[in-house]
Amino acid sequence: MSERAQKTKRGVIVLWGFVYVLLIVVIIFKMLDSRSQILNASSNQREIQQAGWDDWMKQRGQQTSSPNQVTPNLRGTLNPQRLLEDHFAICLAAILLFTTLIYGVTMYLFCGAVLGSTQGPVTLADEIRAAQDTLSMHSDGNASQHKGEC
């Protein structure tokens, strides 16, 4: 690989790394901001949010598309405010984990498509030829060693 191509590849990887760090910082900032808004909300705002959540849960429980459909069991479902109050660390870890997975796969696919080799796919014939060349090199080396011993 040429020196220019290596520099370009390194530059793209650094750019992807910078964008990833920026994305993670923004996610953490927004999660902390959301949590502080919930924790600092007045009791009136909390009551309004809880009432909206309860209404949504009732509507969701009453929705059925057919008479034979079983209504979902919604008991124990936490509203988003309770999740951020009581389970903030788990929510933050989950969003960071899945963001990292999605970002990593996207970066891997992008780098493979853009920075991959232009020679095309390796065929089975190429693999067999390479294996035979490797074997012949090893057998030639062994034969010369045996000649030197005699």
C-alpha positions as CSV (number, residue, x, y, z in Angstrom):
1,M,0.0,0.0,0.0
2,S,1.4,3.4,-0.9
3,E,2.3,5.9,1.7
4,R,-0.4,8.3,0.5
5,A,-3.1,5.7,0.8
6,Q,-1.9,4.8,4.3
7,K,-2.1,8.5,5.4
8,T,-5.6,8.7,3.9
9,K,-6.7,5.6,5.7
10,R,-5.2,6.9,9.0
11,G,-6.9,10.2,8.5
12,V,-10.3,8.6,7.9
13,I,-9.9,6.4,11.0
14,V,-9.0,9.5,13.1
15,L,-12.0,11.3,11.7
16,W,-14.3,8.3,12.6
17,G,-12.8,8.2,16.1
18,F,-13.4,11.9,16.6
19,V,-17.0,11.6,15.5
20,Y,-17.5,8.6,17.8
21,V,-16.1,10.5,20.8
22,L,-18.3,13.5,19.9
23,L,-21.4,11.3,19.6
24,I,-20.7,9.7,23.0
25,V,-20.2,13.1,24.7
26,V,-23.4,14.4,23.2
27,I,-25.3,11.3,24.4
28,I,-23.9,11.5,27.9
29,F,-24.7,15.3,28.1
30,K,-28.3,14.8,26.9
31,M,-28.9,12.0,29.3
32,L,-27.5,14.0,32.2
33,D,-29.6,17.0,31.1
34,S,-32.8,14.9,30.9
35,R,-32.2,13.4,34.3
36,S,-31.6,16.8,35.9
37,Q,-34.8,18.2,34.4
38,I,-36.7,15.2,35.8
39,L,-35.1,15.5,39.2
40,N,-35.7,19.2,39.4
41,A,-39.3,19.1,38.1
42,S,-41.9,20.5,40.4
43,S,-44.6,18.3,41.9
44,N,-47.2,19.8,39.6
45,Q,-45.1,18.9,36.5
46,R,-44.6,15.3,37.9
47,E,-48.3,14.9,38.4
48,I,-49.0,16.1,34.8
49,Q,-46.4,13.7,33.4
50,Q,-47.7,10.8,35.5
51,A,-51.3,11.5,34.4
52,G,-50.2,11.5,30.8
53,W,-48.4,8.2,31.3
54,D,-51.4,6.7,33.0
55,D,-53.8,7.8,30.2
56,W,-51.5,6.3,27.6
57,M,-51.3,3.1,29.5
58,K,-55.1,2.9,29.7
59,Q,-55.5,3.6,26.0
60,R,-52.8,1.0,25.2
61,G,-54.5,-1.6,27.4
62,Q,-57.9,-1.0,25.7
63,Q,-56.7,-1.2,22.2
64,T,-57.5,-4.4,20.4
65,S,-57.6,-4.9,16.7
66,S,-59.7,-8.1,16.9
67,P,-62.0,-9.6,19.5
68,N,-59.8,-12.7,19.8
69,Q,-56.6,-10.7,20.5
70,V,-55.2,-11.0,24.0
71,T,-54.7,-7.7,25.7
72,P,-51.0,-7.2,26.7
73,N,-50.0,-7.4,30.3
74,L,-48.8,-3.9,31.2
75,R,-48.5,-4.3,34.9
76,G,-45.1,-3.2,36.2
77,T,-44.3,-1.0,33.2
78,L,-42.2,2.0,34.3
79,N,-42.7,5.4,32.8
80,P,-39.7,7.1,31.3
81,Q,-39.3,9.5,34.2
82,R,-39.0,6.7,36.7
83,L,-36.5,5.0,34.5
84,L,-34.3,8.0,34.5
85,E,-34.7,8.5,38.3
86,D,-34.2,5.0,39.5
87,H,-32.3,3.2,36.7
88,F,-30.1,6.0,35.2
89,A,-26.9,4.0,35.2
90,I,-28.5,1.0,33.4
91,C,-30.2,3.3,30.8
92,L,-26.9,5.1,30.2
93,A,-24.9,1.9,29.8
94,A,-27.5,0.4,27.5
95,I,-27.7,3.5,25.2
96,L,-23.9,3.7,25.1
97,L,-23.5,-0.1,24.4
98,F,-26.0,-0.1,21.5
99,T,-24.7,3.2,20.1
100,T,-21.2,1.7,20.1
101,L,-22.4,-1.5,18.4
102,I,-24.3,0.4,15.7
103,Y,-21.5,2.9,15.1
104,G,-18.8,0.1,15.0
105,V,-20.7,-1.9,12.4
106,T,-21.4,1.2,10.3
107,M,-17.7,2.2,10.5
108,Y,-16.6,-1.3,9.6
109,L,-18.9,-1.5,6.6
110,F,-18.0,2.0,5.4
111,C,-14.3,1.5,5.7
112,G,-14.5,-1.8,3.9
113,A,-16.5,-0.3,1.1
114,V,-14.5,2.9,0.7
115,L,-11.0,1.9,1.8
116,G,-11.1,-1.7,0.8
117,S,-8.9,-3.2,-1.9
118,T,-9.8,-2.6,-5.6
119,Q,-8.6,-6.0,-6.7
120,G,-12.0,-7.6,-6.3
121,P,-13.0,-10.7,-4.4
122,V,-10.6,-13.6,-3.9
123,T,-11.7,-16.7,-5.8
124,L,-11.4,-20.3,-4.7
125,A,-8.8,-20.8,-7.5
126,D,-6.7,-18.0,-6.1
127,E,-6.8,-19.6,-2.6
128,I,-5.9,-23.0,-4.0
129,R,-3.0,-21.6,-6.0
130,A,-1.7,-19.7,-2.9
131,A,-1.9,-22.9,-0.8
132,Q,0.0,-24.9,-3.5
133,D,2.7,-22.2,-3.7
134,T,3.1,-22.2,0.1
135,L,3.3,-26.0,0.1
136,S,5.9,-26.1,-2.8
137,M,8.0,-23.5,-1.0
138,H,8.0,-25.6,2.2
139,S,8.7,-28.8,0.3
140,D,11.6,-27.1,-1.6
141,G,13.1,-25.9,1.6
142,N,12.8,-29.3,3.2
143,A,14.5,-31.0,0.2
144,S,17.4,-28.6,0.3
145,Q,17.8,-29.2,4.0
146,H,17.9,-33.0,3.4
147,K,20.6,-32.6,0.7
148,G,22.8,-30.5,3.0
149,E,22.6,-33.3,5.7
150,C,23.8,-36.1,3.5
